[in-house]
Amino acid sequence: MSTTSLAAPARTGEPLRRLLVLDAVMTGANALAYLALSGPLGRFLGIGSGLLLGLGAFLAGYAAGVGLLAARPHPPATGVRLVVEANLAWTAASLLALALWLSPTTAGAVWTVLQALAVAGLTLMQHRALKARQSSQV
């Protein structure tokens, strides 16, 4: 995937594609941090480095998939809906993990809530952009 294909949404004004690019970039940055810094981040957040490595690998694949979707001139609605649903599941799983089985440090608890809220906000914007695109095509 070339950087020009990811930069194109900024020039075209396609809000949905810009939101997908933002999702891919944010997710990819988290993936790289979890993969490269699982030990120090694990100690700081109070989350096992093995869990962070697994999450990092999962997020890297997910970010690549969202990036490929964002690189399409007109991302298919089905693909965007899958991203929205996956992001909602991530938000719920993050909050449930915090409530039920994670015992993070204060920083880890704050990080878990903040990233869940960020994903939820991005998901809401993606959902609205998809609805707006579909309304304009009718």
N, C-alpha and C positions, 0 to 999 in steps of 0.2 A: 504494500500500500504506500503510495507516494504521499509526501507532505502536501503536494498541491491538491490532491483529492480531498484531504481533510481541511485544507484552507479554503476551498471553494465555497462552502456554505456561508462563510463570513461575507463573501462578495455577492452571493446571490440573494441574501436576505431570507433564506429558507430557515425559519425558526426551528423546525423540527430537526433538521440536519445539524444545526448548531448545537442543539441540546444533546443530540446523540454523540457529537464530537466531544462535548464537555463531559459527558458520562464516560466515554472511552478514556479520555485523558485523566480524569480524576481516579477512575478505577485502576487504570494502568499505573499511576503514580503510587497508589496504595499497594498494588501488587508488588512493584519493585521494592518499596520500602520493607514490606513484610518478608520478601525473599532475601534481600540483601542484609537486612538488619534484624532478623528474627530474634537473635540473642539479646542484644541491648534493648530493643523495643519490648520484647517479652518481659524482661526484668522491670522496665519502666512502667509498663501497663499492667503487670501482674497477670499476664496471659502466657501460657506455655509456648515456647519457641516452636515446638512441633505443630501446634495448632496454627500459629502464624505462618509457618512454611506451607502448610496445606491450604490455608486461605489465600496466601500469595499466589500459589500455583493455580488455584481455581479462578481467582480474580484476573490473572494474566490471560487465561483463555477467554474469560468473559469479556474483558476489555478488547481483545482482538476481534471477537465476534461483533461487538457493538461498533467497533471501528469499521469493520467491513460493511456493516449495515449503513453506517453514516456516509461511507464513500459512494454509495449508490446515488445517482441523480434524484431518484424518487424512491426512498426507502419504502418497501411494501408495508401496508398497514398491519398485516399479520406479524411481521418481524418486530415492528414497533410495539405492538400489543404484548408480545412475548417479553420484550425488554421491560415494559411497564410492570407486567406481572412478576417478573423475576426481581425487579427492584422492590416491589411491595413485599415479596417473600423475604428478601434480604432484610428489610426494615423490621418486619415482624420477628424474624429469627434472631436478629441482633438484640432486640429488646427482651425477647423470651430467654435468650441465653444469659443475659445480664440478670434477669429476675430469678431464673431457675438453677443455673449450674455454674456460671462464671463467678469467681471471687477475685475480681481485679483490684488493683490499687485505686485510689481516688482518681488519679489521672486516667486509668484504664476505664473506669466507669463513666467519667466525663467524655472520653473519646468515643466510647461505644454509643452513648446517647447522641452526641453531636454528629457522628457519621451517619447514624440511623436517620436523624432529622434532615441532614443534608440530602441523603438519598431519597427520602420521602418528598422533600421539596422539589427536587429535580424530576422525580416521577410525576408529580402533579403537573409540572410545566410540560413534560413530554405528553401526558395525556391530553392536556388542553390544546397543545399544538397539533396533535393528531386529529382531534375533533374539529379544530378550525380548518385544517387542510381538507378534511372530508366534507365539511359544510361548503367550502368554496368550490368543490368539484361537482356539487350537485346541480 
